[in-house]
Amino acid sequence: MSVKEDVKMLLAKEACTMTKLAEEMTRLSGKKYTMKSISDKLARRTLQYEEFLLILKVLKYEIEYKRIP
């Protein structure tokens, strides 16, 4: 699964729009995000790791690392 698919799945799961996501990302970070800018980054695969963490924060998710036996 790609980051784009992960983000879209989480947005659907939380019934959140890209526009609402962009507004919350802007509010939390102080950096201007739009639905188009996020969508373009996902399409071009240029989303920064810190931006992905911010998306997870907005949607109230976190990454968990588990060692594979």
Distance bins in CASP14 RR format, pairs under 12 A and 6 or more apart:
PFRMAT RR
TARGET T0000
AUTHOR 0000-0000-0000
RMODE 2
METHOD distances of the structure
MODEL  1
1 7 0 0 0 0 0 1 0 0 0 0 0
1 8 0 0 0 0 1 0 0 0 0 0 0
1 9 1 0 0 1 0 0 0 0 0 0 0
1 10 0 0 0 0 0 1 0 0 0 0 0
2 8 0 0 0 0 1 0 0 0 0 0 0
2 9 0 0 0 0 0 1 0 0 0 0 0
2 42 0 0 0 0 1 0 0 0 0 0 0
2 43 0 0 0 0 0 1 0 0 0 0 0
2 44 0 0 0 0 0 1 0 0 0 0 0
2 45 1 0 0 1 0 0 0 0 0 0 0
2 47 0 0 0 0 0 1 0 0 0 0 0
2 52 0 0 0 0 0 1 0 0 0 0 0
3 9 0 0 0 0 0 1 0 0 0 0 0
3 10 0 0 0 0 0 1 0 0 0 0 0
3 38 0 0 0 0 0 1 0 0 0 0 0
3 41 0 0 0 0 1 0 0 0 0 0 0
3 42 1 0 0 1 0 0 0 0 0 0 0
3 43 0 0 0 0 0 1 0 0 0 0 0
3 44 0 0 0 0 0 1 0 0 0 0 0
3 45 1 0 0 1 0 0 0 0 0 0 0
3 46 0 0 0 0 0 1 0 0 0 0 0
3 47 1 0 0 1 0 0 0 0 0 0 0
3 48 0 0 0 0 0 1 0 0 0 0 0
3 49 0 0 0 0 1 0 0 0 0 0 0
3 51 0 0 0 0 1 0 0 0 0 0 0
3 52 1 0 0 1 0 0 0 0 0 0 0
3 53 0 0 0 0 0 1 0 0 0 0 0
3 55 0 0 0 0 1 0 0 0 0 0 0
3 56 0 0 0 0 0 1 0 0 0 0 0
3 63 0 0 0 0 0 1 0 0 0 0 0
4 10 0 0 0 0 0 1 0 0 0 0 0
4 11 0 0 0 0 0 1 0 0 0 0 0
4 18 0 0 0 0 0 1 0 0 0 0 0
4 38 0 0 0 0 0 1 0 0 0 0 0
4 39 0 0 0 0 1 0 0 0 0 0 0
4 40 0 0 0 0 0 1 0 0 0 0 0
4 41 0 0 0 0 1 0 0 0 0 0 0
4 42 1 0 1 0 0 0 0 0 0 0 0
4 43 1 0 0 1 0 0 0 0 0 0 0
4 44 0 0 0 0 1 0 0 0 0 0 0
4 45 1 0 0 1 0 0 0 0 0 0 0
4 46 0 0 0 0 0 1 0 0 0 0 0
4 47 0 0 0 0 1 0 0 0 0 0 0
4 52 0 0 0 0 0 1 0 0 0 0 0
4 55 0 0 0 0 0 1 0 0 0 0 0
5 11 0 0 0 0 0 1 0 0 0 0 0
5 12 0 0 0 0 0 1 0 0 0 0 0
5 42 0 0 0 0 1 0 0 0 0 0 0
5 43 0 0 0 0 0 1 0 0 0 0 0
5 45 0 0 0 0 0 1 0 0 0 0 0
6 12 0 0 0 0 0 1 0 0 0 0 0
6 13 0 0 0 0 0 1 0 0 0 0 0
6 42 0 0 0 0 1 0 0 0 0 0 0
6 47 0 0 0 0 0 1 0 0 0 0 0
6 52 0 0 0 0 1 0 0 0 0 0 0
6 55 0 0 0 0 1 0 0 0 0 0 0
6 56 0 0 0 0 1 0 0 0 0 0 0
6 59 0 0 0 0 0 1 0 0 0 0 0
6 61 0 0 0 0 1 0 0 0 0 0 0
6 63 0 0 0 0 0 1 0 0 0 0 0
7 13 0 0 0 0 0 1 0 0 0 0 0
7 14 0 0 0 0 0 1 0 0 0 0 0
7 16 0 0 0 0 0 1 0 0 0 0 0
7 18 0 0 0 0 1 0 0 0 0 0 0
7 21 0 0 0 0 1 0 0 0 0 0 0
7 22 0 0 0 0 0 1 0 0 0 0 0
7 25 0 0 0 0 0 1 0 0 0 0 0
7 38 0 0 0 0 1 0 0 0 0 0 0
7 39 0 0 0 0 1 0 0 0 0 0 0
7 41 0 0 0 0 1 0 0 0 0 0 0
7 42 1 0 0 1 0 0 0 0 0 0 0
7 43 0 0 0 0 0 1 0 0 0 0 0
7 45 0 0 0 0 0 1 0 0 0 0 0
7 47 0 0 0 0 1 0 0 0 0 0 0
7 51 0 0 0 0 0 1 0 0 0 0 0
7 52 1 0 0 1 0 0 0 0 0 0 0
7 53 0 0 0 0 0 1 0 0 0 0 0
7 54 0 0 0 0 0 1 0 0 0 0 0
7 55 1 0 1 0 0 0 0 0 0 0 0
7 56 0 0 0 0 1 0 0 0 0 0 0
7 58 0 0 0 0 0 1 0 0 0 0 0
7 59 0 0 0 0 1 0 0 0 0 0 0
7 61 0 0 0 0 0 1 0 0 0 0 0
8 14 0 0 0 0 0 1 0 0 0 0 0
8 16 0 0 0 0 0 1 0 0 0 0 0
8 17 0 0 0 0 0 1 0 0 0 0 0
8 18 0 0 0 0 1 0 0 0 0 0 0
8 21 0 0 0 0 0 1 0 0 0 0 0
8 38 0 0 0 0 0 1 0 0 0 0 0
8 39 0 0 0 0 1 0 0 0 0 0 0
8 42 0 0 0 0 1 0 0 0 0 0 0
8 43 0 0 0 0 0 1 0 0 0 0 0
8 55 0 0 0 0 0 1 0 0 0 0 0
8 59 0 0 0 0 0 1 0 0 0 0 0
9 16 0 0 0 0 0 1 0 0 0 0 0
9 55 0 0 0 0 0 1 0 0 0 0 0
9 59 0 0 0 0 0 1 0 0 0 0 0
9 61 0 0 0 0 0 1 0 0 0 0 0
10 16 1 0 0 1 0 0 0 0 0 0 0
10 18 0 0 0 0 0 1 0 0 0 0 0
10 21 0 0 0 0 1 0 0 0 0 0 0
10 52 0 0 0 0 0 1 0 0 0 0 0
10 55 1 0 0 1 0 0 0 0 0 0 0
10 56 1 0 0 1 0 0 0 0 0 0 0
10 57 0 0 0 0 0 1 0 0 0 0 0
10 58 0 0 0 0 1 0 0 0 0 0 0
10 59 1 0 1 0 0 0 0 0 0 0 0
10 60 0 0 0 0 1 0 0 0 0 0 0
10 61 1 0 0 1 0 0 0 0 0 0 0
10 62 0 0 0 0 0 1 0 0 0 0 0
10 63 0 0 0 0 0 1 0 0 0 0 0
11 17 1 0 0 1 0 0 0 0 0 0 0
11 18 1 0 0 1 0 0 0 0 0 0 0
11 19 0 0 0 0 0 1 0 0 0 0 0
11 20 0 0 0 0 1 0 0 0 0 0 0
11 21 1 0 0 1 0 0 0 0 0 0 0
11 22 0 0 0 0 0 1 0 0 0 0 0
11 24 0 0 0 0 0 1 0 0 0 0 0
11 35 0 0 0 0 0 1 0 0 0 0 0
11 38 0 0 0 0 0 1 0 0 0 0 0
11 39 0 0 0 0 0 1 0 0 0 0 0
11 42 0 0 0 0 0 1 0 0 0 0 0
11 55 0 0 0 0 1 0 0 0 0 0 0
11 56 0 0 0 0 0 1 0 0 0 0 0
11 58 0 0 0 0 1 0 0 0 0 0 0
11 59 1 0 0 1 0 0 0 0 0 0 0
11 61 0 0 0 0 0 1 0 0 0 0 0
12 18 0 0 0 0 0 1 0 0 0 0 0
12 21 0 0 0 0 0 1 0 0 0 0 0
12 59 0 0 0 0 0 1 0 0 0 0 0
13 59 0 0 0 0 1 0 0 0 0 0 0
13 60 0 0 0 0 0 1 0 0 0 0 0
13 61 0 0 0 0 1 0 0 0 0 0 0
14 20 0 0 0 0 1 0 0 0 0 0 0
14 21 0 0 0 0 1 0 0 0 0 0 0
14 24 0 0 0 0 0 1 0 0 0 0 0
14 55 0 0 0 0 0 1 0 0 0 0 0
14 56 0 0 0 0 0 1 0 0 0 0 0
14 58 0 0 0 0 1 0 0 0 0 0 0
14 59 1 0 1 0 0 0 0 0 0 0 0
14 60 1 0 0 1 0 0 0 0 0 0 0
14 61 0 0 0 0 1 0 0 0 0 0 0
15 21 0 0 0 0 0 1 0 0 0 0 0
15 59 0 0 0 0 0 1 0 0 0 0 0
16 22 0 0 0 0 0 1 0 0 0 0 0
16 23 0 0 0 0 0 1 0 0 0 0 0
16 24 0 0 0 0 1 0 0 0 0 0 0
16 25 0 0 0 0 0 1 0 0 0 0 0
16 35 0 0 0 0 0 1 0 0 0 0 0
16 38 0 0 0 0 0 1 0 0 0 0 0
16 55 0 0 0 0 1 0 0 0 0 0 0
16 58 1 0 0 1 0 0 0 0 0 0 0
16 59 1 0 0 1 0 0 0 0 0 0 0
16 60 0 0 0 0 0 1 0 0 0 0 0
16 61 0 0 0 0 0 1 0 0 0 0 0
17 23 0 0 0 0 1 0 0 0 0 0 0
17 24 0 0 0 0 0 1 0 0 0 0 0
17 35 1 0 0 1 0 0 0 0 0 0 0
17 38 0 0 0 0 0 1 0 0 0 0 0
17 39 0 0 0 0 0 1 0 0 0 0 0
17 58 0 0 0 0 0 1 0 0 0 0 0
17 59 0 0 0 0 0 1 0 0 0 0 0
18 24 0 0 0 0 0 1 0 0 0 0 0
18 25 0 0 0 0 0 1 0 0 0 0 0
18 33 0 0 0 0 1 0 0 0 0 0 0
18 34 0 0 0 0 1 0 0 0 0 0 0
18 35 1 0 1 0 0 0 0 0 0 0 0
18 36 0 0 0 0 1 0 0 0 0 0 0
18 37 0 0 0 0 1 0 0 0 0 0 0
18 38 1 0 1 0 0 0 0 0 0 0 0
18 39 1 0 0 1 0 0 0 0 0 0 0
18 40 0 0 0 0 0 1 0 0 0 0 0
18 41 0 0 0 0 0 1 0 0 0 0 0
18 42 0 0 0 0 1 0 0 0 0 0 0
18 43 0 0 0 0 0 1 0 0 0 0 0
18 55 0 0 0 0 0 1 0 0 0 0 0
18 58 0 0 0 0 0 1 0 0 0 0 0
18 59 0 0 0 0 0 1 0 0 0 0 0
19 25 0 0 0 0 0 1 0 0 0 0 0
19 26 0 0 0 0 0 1 0 0 0 0 0
19 33 0 0 0 0 0 1 0 0 0 0 0
19 34 0 0 0 0 1 0 0 0 0 0 0
19 35 1 0 1 0 0 0 0 0 0 0 0
19 36 0 0 0 0 1 0 0 0 0 0 0
19 37 0 0 0 0 0 1 0 0 0 0 0
19 38 0 0 0 0 1 0 0 0 0 0 0
19 39 0 0 0 0 0 1 0 0 0 0 0
20 26 0 0 0 0 0 1 0 0 0 0 0
20 27 0 0 0 0 0 1 0 0 0 0 0
20 33 0 0 0 0 0 1 0 0 0 0 0
20 34 0 0 0 0 0 1 0 0 0 0 0
20 35 0 0 0 0 1 0 0 0 0 0 0
20 38 0 0 0 0 0 1 0 0 0 0 0
20 55 0 0 0 0 0 1 0 0 0 0 0
20 58 0 0 0 0 1 0 0 0 0 0 0
20 59 0 0 0 0 0 1 0 0 0 0 0
21 27 0 0 0 0 0 1 0 0 0 0 0
21 28 0 0 0 0 0 1 0 0 0 0 0
21 29 0 0 0 0 0 1 0 0 0 0 0
21 33 1 0 0 1 0 0 0 0 0 0 0
21 34 0 0 0 0 0 1 0 0 0 0 0
21 35 1 0 0 1 0 0 0 0 0 0 0
21 37 0 0 0 0 0 1 0 0 0 0 0
21 38 1 0 0 1 0 0 0 0 0 0 0
21 39 0 0 0 0 0 1 0 0 0 0 0
21 41 0 0 0 0 0 1 0 0 0 0 0
21 42 0 0 0 0 0 1 0 0 0 0 0
21 51 0 0 0 0 0 1 0 0 0 0 0
21 52 0 0 0 0 0 1 0 0 0 0 0
21 54 0 0 0 0 1 0 0 0 0 0 0
21 55 1 0 0 1 0 0 0 0 0 0 0
21 56 0 0 0 0 0 1 0 0 0 0 0
21 57 0 0 0 0 0 1 0 0 0 0 0
21 58 1 0 1 0 0 0 0 0 0 0 0
21 59 1 0 0 1 0 0 0 0 0 0 0
22 28 0 0 0 0 0 1 0 0 0 0 0
22 29 0 0 0 0 0 1 0 0 0 0 0
22 30 0 0 0 0 0 1 0 0 0 0 0
22 31 0 0 0 0 0 1 0 0 0 0 0
22 32 0 0 0 0 1 0 0 0 0 0 0
22 33 1 0 1 0 0 0 0 0 0 0 0
22 34 1 0 1 0 0 0 0 0 0 0 0
22 35 1 0 1 0 0 0 0 0 0 0 0
22 36 0 0 0 0 1 0 0 0 0 0 0
22 37 1 0 0 1 0 0 0 0 0 0 0
22 38 1 0 1 0 0 0 0 0 0 0 0
22 39 0 0 0 0 1 0 0 0 0 0 0
22 40 0 0 0 0 0 1 0 0 0 0 0
22 41 0 0 0 0 0 1 0 0 0 0 0
22 42 0 0 0 0 0 1 0 0 0 0 0
22 51 0 0 0 0 0 1 0 0 0 0 0
22 54 0 0 0 0 0 1 0 0 0 0 0
22 55 0 0 0 0 1 0 0 0 0 0 0
22 58 0 0 0 0 1 0 0 0 0 0 0
23 29 0 0 0 0 0 1 0 0 0 0 0
23 30 0 0 0 0 0 1 0 0 0 0 0
23 32 0 0 0 0 0 1 0 0 0 0 0
23 33 1 0 0 1 0 0 0 0 0 0 0
23 34 0 0 0 0 1 0 0 0 0 0 0
23 35 0 0 0 0 1 0 0 0 0 0 0
23 38 0 0 0 0 0 1 0 0 0 0 0
23 58 0 0 0 0 1 0 0 0 0 0 0
24 30 0 0 0 0 0 1 0 0 0 0 0
24 33 0 0 0 0 1 0 0 0 0 0 0
24 35 0 0 0 0 0 1 0 0 0 0 0
24 38 0 0 0 0 0 1 0 0 0 0 0
24 54 0 0 0 0 1 0 0 0 0 0 0
24 55 0 0 0 0 1 0 0 0 0 0 0
24 56 0 0 0 0 0 1 0 0 0 0 0
24 57 0 0 0 0 1 0 0 0 0 0 0
24 58 1 0 1 0 0 0 0 0 0 0 0
24 59 0 0 0 0 1 0 0 0 0 0 0
24 60 0 0 0 0 0 1 0 0 0 0 0
25 31 1 0 0 1 0 0 0 0 0 0 0
25 32 0 0 0 0 1 0 0 0 0 0 0
25 33 1 0 1 0 0 0 0 0 0 0 0
25 34 0 0 0 0 1 0 0 0 0 0 0
25 35 0 0 0 0 0 1 0 0 0 0 0
25 37 0 0 0 0 1 0 0 0 0 0 0
25 38 1 0 0 1 0 0 0 0 0 0 0
25 41 0 0 0 0 0 1 0 0 0 0 0
25 47 0 0 0 0 0 1 0 0 0 0 0
25 48 0 0 0 0 0 1 0 0 0 0 0
25 50 0 0 0 0 0 1 0 0 0 0 0
25 51 1 0 0 1 0 0 0 0 0 0 0
25 52 0 0 0 0 0 1 0 0 0 0 0
25 53 0 0 0 0 0 1 0 0 0 0 0
25 54 1 0 1 0 0 0 0 0 0 0 0
25 55 1 0 0 1 0 0 0 0 0 0 0
25 56 0 0 0 0 0 1 0 0 0 0 0
25 57 0 0 0 0 1 0 0 0 0 0 0
25 58 1 0 1 0 0 0 0 0 0 0 0
25 59 0 0 0 0 0 1 0 0 0 0 0
26 32 1 0 1 0 0 0 0 0 0 0 0
26 33 1 0 1 0 0 0 0 0 0 0 0
26 34 0 0 0 0 1 0 0 0 0 0 0
26 35 0 0 0 0 0 1 0 0 0 0 0
26 37 0 0 0 0 1 0 0 0 0 0 0
26 38 0 0 0 0 0 1 0 0 0 0 0
26 51 0 0 0 0 0 1 0 0 0 0 0
26 54 0 0 0 0 0 1 0 0 0 0 0
26 58 0 0 0 0 0 1 0 0 0 0 0
27 33 0 0 0 0 1 0 0 0 0 0 0
27 54 0 0 0 0 0 1 0 0 0 0 0
27 57 0 0 0 0 0 1 0 0 0 0 0
27 58 0 0 0 0 1 0 0 0 0 0 0
28 50 0 0 0 0 0 1 0 0 0 0 0
28 51 0 0 0 0 0 1 0 0 0 0 0
28 53 0 0 0 0 0 1 0 0 0 0 0
28 54 1 0 0 1 0 0 0 0 0 0 0
28 55 0 0 0 0 0 1 0 0 0 0 0
28 56 0 0 0 0 0 1 0 0 0 0 0
28 57 1 0 0 1 0 0 0 0 0 0 0
28 58 1 0 0 1 0 0 0 0 0 0 0
28 59 0 0 0 0 0 1 0 0 0 0 0
29 48 0 0 0 0 0 1 0 0 0 0 0
29 50 0 0 0 0 1 0 0 0 0 0 0
29 51 0 0 0 0 1 0 0 0 0 0 0
29 53 0 0 0 0 0 1 0 0 0 0 0
29 54 1 0 0 1 0 0 0 0 0 0 0
29 55 0 0 0 0 0 1 0 0 0 0 0
29 57 0 0 0 0 1 0 0 0 0 0 0
29 58 0 0 0 0 1 0 0 0 0 0 0
30 54 0 0 0 0 0 1 0 0 0 0 0
31 37 0 0 0 0 1 0 0 0 0 0 0
31 38 0 0 0 0 0 1 0 0 0 0 0
31 48 0 0 0 0 0 1 0 0 0 0 0
31 50 0 0 0 0 0 1 0 0 0 0 0
31 51 0 0 0 0 1 0 0 0 0 0 0
31 54 0 0 0 0 1 0 0 0 0 0 0
32 38 0 0 0 0 0 1 0 0 0 0 0
33 39 0 0 0 0 0 1 0 0 0 0 0
33 40 0 0 0 0 0 1 0 0 0 0 0
33 41 0 0 0 0 1 0 0 0 0 0 0
33 47 0 0 0 0 0 1 0 0 0 0 0
33 48 0 0 0 0 0 1 0 0 0 0 0
33 51 0 0 0 0 1 0 0 0 0 0 0
33 54 0 0 0 0 1 0 0 0 0 0 0
33 55 0 0 0 0 1 0 0 0 0 0 0
33 58 0 0 0 0 0 1 0 0 0 0 0
34 40 0 0 0 0 1 0 0 0 0 0 0
34 41 0 0 0 0 0 1 0 0 0 0 0
35 41 0 0 0 0 0 1 0 0 0 0 0
35 42 0 0 0 0 0 1 0 0 0 0 0
36 42 0 0 0 0 0 1 0 0 0 0 0
36 43 0 0 0 0 0 1 0 0 0 0 0
36 44 0 0 0 0 0 1 0 0 0 0 0
37 43 0 0 0 0 0 1 0 0 0 0 0
37 44 0 0 0 0 0 1 0 0 0 0 0
37 46 0 0 0 0 0 1 0 0 0 0 0
37 47 0 0 0 0 0 1 0 0 0 0 0
37 48 0 0 0 0 0 1 0 0 0 0 0
37 51 0 0 0 0 1 0 0 0 0 0 0
38 44 0 0 0 0 0 1 0 0 0 0 0
38 46 0 0 0 0 0 1 0 0 0 0 0
38 47 1 0 0 1 0 0 0 0 0 0 0
38 48 0 0 0 0 0 1 0 0 0 0 0
38 51 0 0 0 0 1 0 0 0 0 0 0
38 52 0 0 0 0 0 1 0 0 0 0 0
38 54 0 0 0 0 0 1 0 0 0 0 0
38 55 1 0 0 1 0 0 0 0 0 0 0
38 58 0 0 0 0 0 1 0 0 0 0 0
39 46 0 0 0 0 0 1 0 0 0 0 0
39 47 0 0 0 0 0 1 0 0 0 0 0
40 46 1 0 0 1 0 0 0 0 0 0 0
40 47 0 0 0 0 1 0 0 0 0 0 0
41 47 1 0 1 0 0 0 0 0 0 0 0
41 48 0 0 0 0 1 0 0 0 0 0 0
41 49 0 0 0 0 0 1 0 0 0 0 0
41 50 0 0 0 0 0 1 0 0 0 0 0
41 51 1 0 0 1 0 0 0 0 0 0 0
41 52 0 0 0 0 1 0 0 0 0 0 0
41 54 0 0 0 0 0 1 0 0 0 0 0
41 55 0 0 0 0 0 1 0 0 0 0 0
42 48 0 0 0 0 0 1 0 0 0 0 0
42 51 0 0 0 0 1 0 0 0 0 0 0
42 52 0 0 0 0 1 0 0 0 0 0 0
42 55 0 0 0 0 1 0 0 0 0 0 0
45 52 0 0 0 0 0 1 0 0 0 0 0
46 52 0 0 0 0 0 1 0 0 0 0 0
47 53 0 0 0 0 0 1 0 0 0 0 0
47 54 0 0 0 0 1 0 0 0 0 0 0
47 55 0 0 0 0 1 0 0 0 0 0 0
47 56 0 0 0 0 0 1 0 0 0 0 0
48 54 0 0 0 0 1 0 0 0 0 0 0
48 55 0 0 0 0 0 1 0 0 0 0 0
49 55 0 0 0 0 0 1 0 0 0 0 0
49 56 0 0 0 0 0 1 0 0 0 0 0
49 63 0 0 0 0 1 0 0 0 0 0 0
50 56 0 0 0 0 0 1 0 0 0 0 0
50 57 0 0 0 0 0 1 0 0 0 0 0
51 57 0 0 0 0 0 1 0 0 0 0 0
51 58 0 0 0 0 0 1 0 0 0 0 0
52 58 0 0 0 0 0 1 0 0 0 0 0
52 59 0 0 0 0 0 1 0 0 0 0 0
52 61 0 0 0 0 0 1 0 0 0 0 0
52 62 0 0 0 0 0 1 0 0 0 0 0
52 63 0 0 0 0 1 0 0 0 0 0 0
53 59 0 0 0 0 0 1 0 0 0 0 0
53 61 0 0 0 0 1 0 0 0 0 0 0
53 62 0 0 0 0 1 0 0 0 0 0 0
53 63 1 0 0 1 0 0 0 0 0 0 0
54 61 0 0 0 0 0 1 0 0 0 0 0
55 61 0 0 0 0 1 0 0 0 0 0 0
55 62 0 0 0 0 0 1 0 0 0 0 0
55 63 0 0 0 0 0 1 0 0 0 0 0
56 62 1 0 0 1 0 0 0 0 0 0 0
56 63 1 0 0 1 0 0 0 0 0 0 0
56 64 0 0 0 0 0 1 0 0 0 0 0
57 63 0 0 0 0 0 1 0 0 0 0 0
END
